[in-house]
Amino acid sequence: MDKTSSKKSKKSKENKKRRTSTDTFKVDDKGILRKQKELMRVLHVKTFQLQHGNLSYLDYLELREELLRLNVLKDVLLRMSR
């Protein structure tokens, strides 16, 4: 009985390893598109704030850094969708 239970536990561990390794490489196109749309919406709002807002210099710097970070994220998502 000990041998069969150890074989079952080994098989279940192998199956779990296989599932997790394939899941990490799988690209969810719908999820990427949803993230791209949300990112474009946020970029539009932040750009509008930058252009039309009365910002202090510190707020301006923070907003500019956030826009740079979001643009890099946009490029990464574009590469993932190709």
Phi and psi in radians as a Rosetta constraint file:
Dihedral C 1 N 2 CA 2 C 2 CIRCULARHARMONIC -1.167 0.35
Dihedral N 2 CA 2 C 2 N 3 CIRCULARHARMONIC -0.619 0.35
Dihedral C 2 N 3 CA 3 C 3 CIRCULARHARMONIC -1.178 0.35
Dihedral N 3 CA 3 C 3 N 4 CIRCULARHARMONIC -0.730 0.35
Dihedral C 3 N 4 CA 4 C 4 CIRCULARHARMONIC -1.193 0.35
Dihedral N 4 CA 4 C 4 N 5 CIRCULARHARMONIC -0.687 0.35
Dihedral C 4 N 5 CA 5 C 5 CIRCULARHARMONIC -1.188 0.35
Dihedral N 5 CA 5 C 5 N 6 CIRCULARHARMONIC -0.625 0.35
Dihedral C 5 N 6 CA 6 C 6 CIRCULARHARMONIC -1.236 0.35
Dihedral N 6 CA 6 C 6 N 7 CIRCULARHARMONIC -0.581 0.35
Dihedral C 6 N 7 CA 7 C 7 CIRCULARHARMONIC -1.168 0.35
Dihedral N 7 CA 7 C 7 N 8 CIRCULARHARMONIC -0.731 0.35
Dihedral C 7 N 8 CA 8 C 8 CIRCULARHARMONIC -1.119 0.35
Dihedral N 8 CA 8 C 8 N 9 CIRCULARHARMONIC -0.718 0.35
Dihedral C 8 N 9 CA 9 C 9 CIRCULARHARMONIC -1.197 0.35
Dihedral N 9 CA 9 C 9 N 10 CIRCULARHARMONIC -0.615 0.35
Dihedral C 9 N 10 CA 10 C 10 CIRCULARHARMONIC -1.152 0.35
Dihedral N 10 CA 10 C 10 N 11 CIRCULARHARMONIC -0.746 0.35
Dihedral C 10 N 11 CA 11 C 11 CIRCULARHARMONIC -1.131 0.35
Dihedral N 11 CA 11 C 11 N 12 CIRCULARHARMONIC -0.742 0.35
Dihedral C 11 N 12 CA 12 C 12 CIRCULARHARMONIC -1.159 0.35
Dihedral N 12 CA 12 C 12 N 13 CIRCULARHARMONIC -0.626 0.35
Dihedral C 12 N 13 CA 13 C 13 CIRCULARHARMONIC -1.154 0.35
Dihedral N 13 CA 13 C 13 N 14 CIRCULARHARMONIC -0.704 0.35
Dihedral C 13 N 14 CA 14 C 14 CIRCULARHARMONIC -1.133 0.35
Dihedral N 14 CA 14 C 14 N 15 CIRCULARHARMONIC -0.739 0.35
Dihedral C 14 N 15 CA 15 C 15 CIRCULARHARMONIC -1.103 0.35
Dihedral N 15 CA 15 C 15 N 16 CIRCULARHARMONIC -0.693 0.35
Dihedral C 15 N 16 CA 16 C 16 CIRCULARHARMONIC -1.132 0.35
Dihedral N 16 CA 16 C 16 N 17 CIRCULARHARMONIC -0.706 0.35
Dihedral C 16 N 17 CA 17 C 17 CIRCULARHARMONIC -1.107 0.35
Dihedral N 17 CA 17 C 17 N 18 CIRCULARHARMONIC -0.749 0.35
Dihedral C 17 N 18 CA 18 C 18 CIRCULARHARMONIC -1.097 0.35
Dihedral N 18 CA 18 C 18 N 19 CIRCULARHARMONIC -0.781 0.35
Dihedral C 18 N 19 CA 19 C 19 CIRCULARHARMONIC -1.085 0.35
Dihedral N 19 CA 19 C 19 N 20 CIRCULARHARMONIC -0.779 0.35
Dihedral C 19 N 20 CA 20 C 20 CIRCULARHARMONIC -1.203 0.35
Dihedral N 20 CA 20 C 20 N 21 CIRCULARHARMONIC -0.617 0.35
Dihedral C 20 N 21 CA 21 C 21 CIRCULARHARMONIC -1.224 0.35
Dihedral N 21 CA 21 C 21 N 22 CIRCULARHARMONIC -0.643 0.35
Dihedral C 21 N 22 CA 22 C 22 CIRCULARHARMONIC -1.327 0.35
Dihedral N 22 CA 22 C 22 N 23 CIRCULARHARMONIC -0.558 0.35
Dihedral C 22 N 23 CA 23 C 23 CIRCULARHARMONIC -1.161 0.35
Dihedral N 23 CA 23 C 23 N 24 CIRCULARHARMONIC -0.565 0.35
Dihedral C 23 N 24 CA 24 C 24 CIRCULARHARMONIC -1.246 0.35
Dihedral N 24 CA 24 C 24 N 25 CIRCULARHARMONIC -0.481 0.35
Dihedral C 24 N 25 CA 25 C 25 CIRCULARHARMONIC -1.596 0.35
Dihedral N 25 CA 25 C 25 N 26 CIRCULARHARMONIC -0.185 0.35
Dihedral C 25 N 26 CA 26 C 26 CIRCULARHARMONIC -1.321 0.35
Dihedral N 26 CA 26 C 26 N 27 CIRCULARHARMONIC 2.302 0.35
Dihedral C 26 N 27 CA 27 C 27 CIRCULARHARMONIC -1.792 0.35
Dihedral N 27 CA 27 C 27 N 28 CIRCULARHARMONIC 2.176 0.35
Dihedral C 27 N 28 CA 28 C 28 CIRCULARHARMONIC -1.607 0.35
Dihedral N 28 CA 28 C 28 N 29 CIRCULARHARMONIC 1.765 0.35
Dihedral C 28 N 29 CA 29 C 29 CIRCULARHARMONIC -1.106 0.35
Dihedral N 29 CA 29 C 29 N 30 CIRCULARHARMONIC -0.691 0.35
Dihedral C 29 N 30 CA 30 C 30 CIRCULARHARMONIC -1.137 0.35
Dihedral N 30 CA 30 C 30 N 31 CIRCULARHARMONIC -0.681 0.35
Dihedral C 30 N 31 CA 31 C 31 CIRCULARHARMONIC -1.145 0.35
Dihedral N 31 CA 31 C 31 N 32 CIRCULARHARMONIC -0.703 0.35
Dihedral C 31 N 32 CA 32 C 32 CIRCULARHARMONIC -1.144 0.35
Dihedral N 32 CA 32 C 32 N 33 CIRCULARHARMONIC -0.753 0.35
Dihedral C 32 N 33 CA 33 C 33 CIRCULARHARMONIC -1.099 0.35
Dihedral N 33 CA 33 C 33 N 34 CIRCULARHARMONIC -0.695 0.35
Dihedral C 33 N 34 CA 34 C 34 CIRCULARHARMONIC -1.125 0.35
Dihedral N 34 CA 34 C 34 N 35 CIRCULARHARMONIC -0.717 0.35
Dihedral C 34 N 35 CA 35 C 35 CIRCULARHARMONIC -1.171 0.35
Dihedral N 35 CA 35 C 35 N 36 CIRCULARHARMONIC -0.672 0.35
Dihedral C 35 N 36 CA 36 C 36 CIRCULARHARMONIC -1.108 0.35
Dihedral N 36 CA 36 C 36 N 37 CIRCULARHARMONIC -0.750 0.35
Dihedral C 36 N 37 CA 37 C 37 CIRCULARHARMONIC -1.096 0.35
Dihedral N 37 CA 37 C 37 N 38 CIRCULARHARMONIC -0.778 0.35
Dihedral C 37 N 38 CA 38 C 38 CIRCULARHARMONIC -1.131 0.35
Dihedral N 38 CA 38 C 38 N 39 CIRCULARHARMONIC -0.699 0.35
Dihedral C 38 N 39 CA 39 C 39 CIRCULARHARMONIC -1.121 0.35
Dihedral N 39 CA 39 C 39 N 40 CIRCULARHARMONIC -0.733 0.35
Dihedral C 39 N 40 CA 40 C 40 CIRCULARHARMONIC -1.123 0.35
Dihedral N 40 CA 40 C 40 N 41 CIRCULARHARMONIC -0.654 0.35
Dihedral C 40 N 41 CA 41 C 41 CIRCULARHARMONIC -1.122 0.35
Dihedral N 41 CA 41 C 41 N 42 CIRCULARHARMONIC -0.790 0.35
Dihedral C 41 N 42 CA 42 C 42 CIRCULARHARMONIC -1.136 0.35
Dihedral N 42 CA 42 C 42 N 43 CIRCULARHARMONIC -0.735 0.35
Dihedral C 42 N 43 CA 43 C 43 CIRCULARHARMONIC -1.060 0.35
Dihedral N 43 CA 43 C 43 N 44 CIRCULARHARMONIC -0.701 0.35
Dihedral C 43 N 44 CA 44 C 44 CIRCULARHARMONIC -1.112 0.35
Dihedral N 44 CA 44 C 44 N 45 CIRCULARHARMONIC -0.789 0.35
Dihedral C 44 N 45 CA 45 C 45 CIRCULARHARMONIC -1.116 0.35
Dihedral N 45 CA 45 C 45 N 46 CIRCULARHARMONIC -0.788 0.35
Dihedral C 45 N 46 CA 46 C 46 CIRCULARHARMONIC -1.165 0.35
Dihedral N 46 CA 46 C 46 N 47 CIRCULARHARMONIC -0.674 0.35
Dihedral C 46 N 47 CA 47 C 47 CIRCULARHARMONIC -1.140 0.35
Dihedral N 47 CA 47 C 47 N 48 CIRCULARHARMONIC -0.708 0.35
Dihedral C 47 N 48 CA 48 C 48 CIRCULARHARMONIC -1.076 0.35
Dihedral N 48 CA 48 C 48 N 49 CIRCULARHARMONIC -0.751 0.35
Dihedral C 48 N 49 CA 49 C 49 CIRCULARHARMONIC -1.055 0.35
Dihedral N 49 CA 49 C 49 N 50 CIRCULARHARMONIC -0.713 0.35
Dihedral C 49 N 50 CA 50 C 50 CIRCULARHARMONIC -1.153 0.35
Dihedral N 50 CA 50 C 50 N 51 CIRCULARHARMONIC -0.716 0.35
Dihedral C 50 N 51 CA 51 C 51 CIRCULARHARMONIC -1.348 0.35
Dihedral N 51 CA 51 C 51 N 52 CIRCULARHARMONIC -0.634 0.35
Dihedral C 51 N 52 CA 52 C 52 CIRCULARHARMONIC -1.981 0.35
Dihedral N 52 CA 52 C 52 N 53 CIRCULARHARMONIC 0.021 0.35
Dihedral C 52 N 53 CA 53 C 53 CIRCULARHARMONIC -1.671 0.35
Dihedral N 53 CA 53 C 53 N 54 CIRCULARHARMONIC 2.633 0.35
Dihedral C 53 N 54 CA 54 C 54 CIRCULARHARMONIC -1.574 0.35
Dihedral N 54 CA 54 C 54 N 55 CIRCULARHARMONIC 1.676 0.35
Dihedral C 54 N 55 CA 55 C 55 CIRCULARHARMONIC -1.899 0.35
Dihedral N 55 CA 55 C 55 N 56 CIRCULARHARMONIC 2.546 0.35
Dihedral C 55 N 56 CA 56 C 56 CIRCULARHARMONIC -1.294 0.35
Dihedral N 56 CA 56 C 56 N 57 CIRCULARHARMONIC 2.913 0.35
Dihedral C 56 N 57 CA 57 C 57 CIRCULARHARMONIC -1.103 0.35
Dihedral N 57 CA 57 C 57 N 58 CIRCULARHARMONIC -0.672 0.35
Dihedral C 57 N 58 CA 58 C 58 CIRCULARHARMONIC -1.141 0.35
Dihedral N 58 CA 58 C 58 N 59 CIRCULARHARMONIC -0.750 0.35
Dihedral C 58 N 59 CA 59 C 59 CIRCULARHARMONIC -1.093 0.35
Dihedral N 59 CA 59 C 59 N 60 CIRCULARHARMONIC -0.707 0.35
Dihedral C 59 N 60 CA 60 C 60 CIRCULARHARMONIC -1.050 0.35
Dihedral N 60 CA 60 C 60 N 61 CIRCULARHARMONIC -0.796 0.35
Dihedral C 60 N 61 CA 61 C 61 CIRCULARHARMONIC -1.102 0.35
Dihedral N 61 CA 61 C 61 N 62 CIRCULARHARMONIC -0.754 0.35
Dihedral C 61 N 62 CA 62 C 62 CIRCULARHARMONIC -1.114 0.35
Dihedral N 62 CA 62 C 62 N 63 CIRCULARHARMONIC -0.737 0.35
Dihedral C 62 N 63 CA 63 C 63 CIRCULARHARMONIC -1.165 0.35
Dihedral N 63 CA 63 C 63 N 64 CIRCULARHARMONIC -0.692 0.35
Dihedral C 63 N 64 CA 64 C 64 CIRCULARHARMONIC -1.121 0.35
Dihedral N 64 CA 64 C 64 N 65 CIRCULARHARMONIC -0.746 0.35
Dihedral C 64 N 65 CA 65 C 65 CIRCULARHARMONIC -1.105 0.35
Dihedral N 65 CA 65 C 65 N 66 CIRCULARHARMONIC -0.695 0.35
Dihedral C 65 N 66 CA 66 C 66 CIRCULARHARMONIC -1.145 0.35
Dihedral N 66 CA 66 C 66 N 67 CIRCULARHARMONIC -0.694 0.35
Dihedral C 66 N 67 CA 67 C 67 CIRCULARHARMONIC -1.122 0.35
Dihedral N 67 CA 67 C 67 N 68 CIRCULARHARMONIC -0.688 0.35
Dihedral C 67 N 68 CA 68 C 68 CIRCULARHARMONIC -1.092 0.35
Dihedral N 68 CA 68 C 68 N 69 CIRCULARHARMONIC -0.762 0.35
Dihedral C 68 N 69 CA 69 C 69 CIRCULARHARMONIC -1.122 0.35
Dihedral N 69 CA 69 C 69 N 70 CIRCULARHARMONIC -0.731 0.35
Dihedral C 69 N 70 CA 70 C 70 CIRCULARHARMONIC -1.174 0.35
Dihedral N 70 CA 70 C 70 N 71 CIRCULARHARMONIC -0.627 0.35
Dihedral C 70 N 71 CA 71 C 71 CIRCULARHARMONIC -1.159 0.35
Dihedral N 71 CA 71 C 71 N 72 CIRCULARHARMONIC -0.645 0.35
Dihedral C 71 N 72 CA 72 C 72 CIRCULARHARMONIC -1.137 0.35
Dihedral N 72 CA 72 C 72 N 73 CIRCULARHARMONIC -0.732 0.35
Dihedral C 72 N 73 CA 73 C 73 CIRCULARHARMONIC -1.086 0.35
Dihedral N 73 CA 73 C 73 N 74 CIRCULARHARMONIC -0.672 0.35
Dihedral C 73 N 74 CA 74 C 74 CIRCULARHARMONIC -1.066 0.35
Dihedral N 74 CA 74 C 74 N 75 CIRCULARHARMONIC -0.750 0.35
Dihedral C 74 N 75 CA 75 C 75 CIRCULARHARMONIC -1.118 0.35
Dihedral N 75 CA 75 C 75 N 76 CIRCULARHARMONIC -0.690 0.35
Dihedral C 75 N 76 CA 76 C 76 CIRCULARHARMONIC -1.121 0.35
Dihedral N 76 CA 76 C 76 N 77 CIRCULARHARMONIC -0.768 0.35
Dihedral C 76 N 77 CA 77 C 77 CIRCULARHARMONIC -1.151 0.35
Dihedral N 77 CA 77 C 77 N 78 CIRCULARHARMONIC -0.610 0.35
Dihedral C 77 N 78 CA 78 C 78 CIRCULARHARMONIC -1.110 0.35
Dihedral N 78 CA 78 C 78 N 79 CIRCULARHARMONIC -0.737 0.35
Dihedral C 78 N 79 CA 79 C 79 CIRCULARHARMONIC -1.144 0.35
Dihedral N 79 CA 79 C 79 N 80 CIRCULARHARMONIC -0.631 0.35
Dihedral C 79 N 80 CA 80 C 80 CIRCULARHARMONIC -1.208 0.35
Dihedral N 80 CA 80 C 80 N 81 CIRCULARHARMONIC -0.535 0.35
Dihedral C 80 N 81 CA 81 C 81 CIRCULARHARMONIC -1.412 0.35
Dihedral N 81 CA 81 C 81 N 82 CIRCULARHARMONIC -0.223 0.35
